[in-house]
Amino acid sequence: VLPIVLWGRKAPTHCISTLLLMEDASMVVTGCHDGQICLWDLSLELEINPRALLFGHTASITCLSKA
């Protein structure tokens, strides 16, 4: 599966306001001031690759928590 993201002339900003590192250090979750949440895969070589971009509102993400 290859995710495809489309946007207009300008890419969306992702000004990070909060960060969550999962316990097994395999994934990083970032929240931004524009209301987006991004999931990142973290490899053993410390490479960061995007997994998913979640959006749907415009409120700033100020806190991320494991539930």
Secondary structure, 3 states (H helix, E strand, C coil): CCCCCCCCCCCCCCCEEEEEECCCCCEEEEEECCCCEEEEEECCCCCEEEEEEECCCCCCCCCCCCC
